[in-house]
Amino acid sequence: QNSYSAFLQLMPVFIIIVVSVITQLMATNPPYSLFYKSSIGHVVSRETENLQVPYYVDKNFEKNYQGAELQELEKTVEKDYIDYIQTSCWKEKQQSKL
């Protein structure tokens, strides 16, 4: 009975570990990055058609993104780029005030 009791006490820990492992296995890398990231395979340089924002993708990108899907993704890239630039400017302004 002592081993059963110990098992029950450790059960929440086992559940947390299992959920954590499953979550990590299901997580996927984003399809693009604004920066070169060889660690996740984003080594192919591209530019958005509209604003010519540079971004990086993996080698299989063109197989998975074409037409409307590519246009949607490029809109997201441009939005992320604008957000990044705005945040960088805000941080720079804050630093200059100090």
C-alpha positions in Angstrom: 0.0 0.0 0.0 2.9 2.4 0.6 4.1 2.1 -3.0 0.5 2.8 -4.2 0.3 5.8 -2.0 3.7 7.1 -3.3 2.5 6.5 -6.9 -0.7 8.6 -6.2 1.4 11.4 -4.8 3.7 11.4 -7.9 0.8 11.2 -10.3 0.4 15.0 -10.8 4.1 15.3 -11.6 3.8 12.5 -14.2 0.8 14.2 -15.7 2.6 17.6 -15.9 5.6 15.9 -17.6 3.5 14.1 -20.1 1.5 17.2 -21.0 4.7 19.2 -21.4 6.2 16.6 -23.7 3.1 16.3 -25.9 2.9 20.1 -26.1 6.5 20.3 -27.3 6.0 17.6 -29.9 2.9 19.4 -31.3 4.6 22.8 -31.5 5.7 23.7 -35.0 8.1 26.4 -36.1 6.6 29.5 -37.7 6.7 29.4 -41.6 8.9 32.5 -41.7 11.2 34.8 -39.7 12.2 38.4 -40.1 15.8 37.3 -39.4 18.1 34.6 -40.6 17.7 31.6 -38.3 19.6 28.5 -39.4 18.6 26.8 -36.1 15.1 26.4 -37.4 15.9 26.2 -41.1 15.0 29.7 -42.1 17.9 30.3 -44.5 16.2 31.1 -47.8 15.8 34.9 -48.3 12.6 36.3 -49.8 10.9 39.7 -50.1 7.2 40.5 -49.9 5.7 41.6 -53.2 4.0 44.7 -51.9 6.5 46.5 -49.5 9.7 44.5 -50.4 10.1 43.4 -46.7 12.9 40.9 -46.4 12.1 37.7 -44.6 13.5 34.1 -44.3 11.9 30.8 -44.9 12.9 27.1 -45.1 13.8 25.3 -48.3 10.3 23.7 -48.7 8.5 27.0 -48.4 7.4 27.3 -52.0 5.8 23.9 -52.0 3.6 24.8 -49.1 2.7 28.5 -49.8 1.4 29.6 -53.2 -1.3 32.0 -54.5 -3.7 33.3 -51.9 -1.9 31.5 -49.0 1.3 33.2 -50.0 -0.4 36.6 -50.2 -1.9 36.2 -46.7 1.4 35.1 -45.3 3.1 38.1 -46.8 0.5 40.5 -45.3 1.4 38.9 -41.9 5.1 39.4 -42.6 4.6 43.0 -43.4 2.4 43.6 -40.3 5.1 41.9 -38.1 7.8 44.0 -39.7 5.9 47.2 -39.1 5.2 46.2 -35.5 8.9 45.4 -35.1 10.0 48.8 -36.5 7.5 50.6 -34.3 8.6 48.8 -31.2 12.3 49.5 -32.0 11.6 53.2 -32.5 9.7 53.3 -29.2 12.5 51.6 -27.4 15.0 54.0 -28.9 12.9 57.0 -27.9 12.7 55.6 -24.3 16.5 55.1 -24.2 17.2 58.7 -25.4 15.0 60.1 -22.7 17.2 58.5 -20.0 
